Amino acid sequence: MHFQAALTAGSPVSLLIAHPSPNVDGRKEKRTPRTLTVLLSCGAHPVIAEYASTENVSLYGVRVRTERPWTRDTRVLIKPSQGEPWSRARVVYCQTLPSRTFALGLELLARTGDWLPQA
């Protein structure tokens, strides 16, 4: 939280007004830097999957580095390469990176497994 001083009219007393502070990046939830190898698959073709790498995870989303671009709002399946069930997610953004790779912002629609932070 951060506080803002406010003077009341005609009074020498000031009030402190509390405002919730978002994280430095403007997000409400904490992001945990975490590198995992994951399998990423299009929900329409779950048999075809590619290996990708996470950059950070939160209760509600994952940032993943991948070799190809993905279309916004595409439904995907994601899971760690070792064990754990598939989680359903949606592509929120696809950012082109200088190394000819792409960063995907994934919103988790259904959380499964122990590889994600707990509430």
Buried (B, 14 or more C-beta within 10 A) or exposed (E): EEEEEEEEEEEEEEEEEEEEEEEEEEEEEEBEEBEBEBBBBBBEEEEEBEEBBBBBBBBBBBBBBBEEEBEEEBEBBBBBEEEBEBBBBBBEEBEEEEEEBBBBBBBBEEBBEEBBBEE
